[in-house]
Amino acid sequence: MPREITDADGVTWSCIQAFAGLGNGPEKADAARVGSARDRFHVVCTPSGGAKSVRLELPGGWEERCSDQEILEAIRSRLP
């Protein structure tokens, strides 16, 4: 399920773990893992308004563990 976050500019970012559409099995979760990192996952955040999506590396459980501010900072760090 996507997590939506709105930044100070009013852009709503919809973030979802990469490969989430594959299902919930353990082998599916492995597809989203960052290399050999045990607790890091690829997350794709897509903004409203047609700007470019960004790919983040966030800790497991990011949906509940990361604050909106932490995710927005990660998004900003990936923007040109």
Contacts in CASP RR format, 6 or more apart in sequence:
PFRMAT RR
TARGET T0000
AUTHOR 0000-0000-0000
METHOD contacts of the structure
MODEL  1
MPREITDADGVTWSCIQAFAGLGNGPEKADAARVGSARDRFHVVCTPSGG
AKSVRLELPGGWEERCSDQEILEAIRSRLP
1 16 0 8 1.000
1 63 0 8 1.000
2 14 0 8 1.000
2 15 0 8 1.000
2 16 0 8 1.000
3 14 0 8 1.000
3 15 0 8 1.000
3 16 0 8 1.000
3 63 0 8 1.000
3 71 0 8 1.000
4 12 0 8 1.000
4 13 0 8 1.000
4 14 0 8 1.000
4 15 0 8 1.000
5 12 0 8 1.000
5 13 0 8 1.000
5 15 0 8 1.000
5 45 0 8 1.000
5 68 0 8 1.000
5 71 0 8 1.000
5 72 0 8 1.000
6 12 0 8 1.000
6 13 0 8 1.000
7 13 0 8 1.000
7 72 0 8 1.000
7 75 0 8 1.000
11 47 0 8 1.000
11 48 0 8 1.000
11 49 0 8 1.000
11 51 0 8 1.000
12 47 0 8 1.000
12 48 0 8 1.000
13 45 0 8 1.000
13 46 0 8 1.000
13 47 0 8 1.000
13 48 0 8 1.000
13 71 0 8 1.000
13 72 0 8 1.000
13 75 0 8 1.000
14 45 0 8 1.000
14 46 0 8 1.000
14 47 0 8 1.000
14 48 0 8 1.000
15 43 0 8 1.000
15 44 0 8 1.000
15 45 0 8 1.000
15 46 0 8 1.000
15 56 0 8 1.000
15 71 0 8 1.000
16 43 0 8 1.000
16 44 0 8 1.000
17 32 0 8 1.000
17 41 0 8 1.000
17 42 0 8 1.000
17 43 0 8 1.000
17 44 0 8 1.000
17 62 0 8 1.000
17 63 0 8 1.000
18 31 0 8 1.000
18 32 0 8 1.000
18 41 0 8 1.000
18 42 0 8 1.000
18 43 0 8 1.000
18 44 0 8 1.000
18 55 0 8 1.000
19 28 0 8 1.000
19 31 0 8 1.000
19 32 0 8 1.000
19 42 0 8 1.000
20 32 0 8 1.000
21 28 0 8 1.000
22 28 0 8 1.000
22 31 0 8 1.000
29 41 0 8 1.000
32 41 0 8 1.000
32 42 0 8 1.000
33 40 0 8 1.000
33 41 0 8 1.000
33 42 0 8 1.000
34 40 0 8 1.000
34 41 0 8 1.000
34 42 0 8 1.000
34 57 0 8 1.000
37 57 0 8 1.000
39 59 0 8 1.000
39 60 0 8 1.000
40 57 0 8 1.000
40 58 0 8 1.000
40 59 0 8 1.000
40 60 0 8 1.000
41 57 0 8 1.000
41 58 0 8 1.000
41 59 0 8 1.000
41 60 0 8 1.000
41 62 0 8 1.000
42 55 0 8 1.000
42 56 0 8 1.000
42 57 0 8 1.000
43 55 0 8 1.000
43 56 0 8 1.000
43 57 0 8 1.000
43 58 0 8 1.000
43 62 0 8 1.000
44 53 0 8 1.000
44 54 0 8 1.000
44 55 0 8 1.000
44 56 0 8 1.000
45 53 0 8 1.000
45 54 0 8 1.000
45 55 0 8 1.000
45 56 0 8 1.000
45 71 0 8 1.000
45 75 0 8 1.000
46 53 0 8 1.000
47 53 0 8 1.000
54 75 0 8 1.000
54 78 0 8 1.000
54 79 0 8 1.000
55 78 0 8 1.000
56 71 0 8 1.000
56 74 0 8 1.000
56 75 0 8 1.000
56 78 0 8 1.000
58 66 0 8 1.000
58 71 0 8 1.000
58 74 0 8 1.000
59 65 0 8 1.000
59 66 0 8 1.000
62 71 0 8 1.000
END
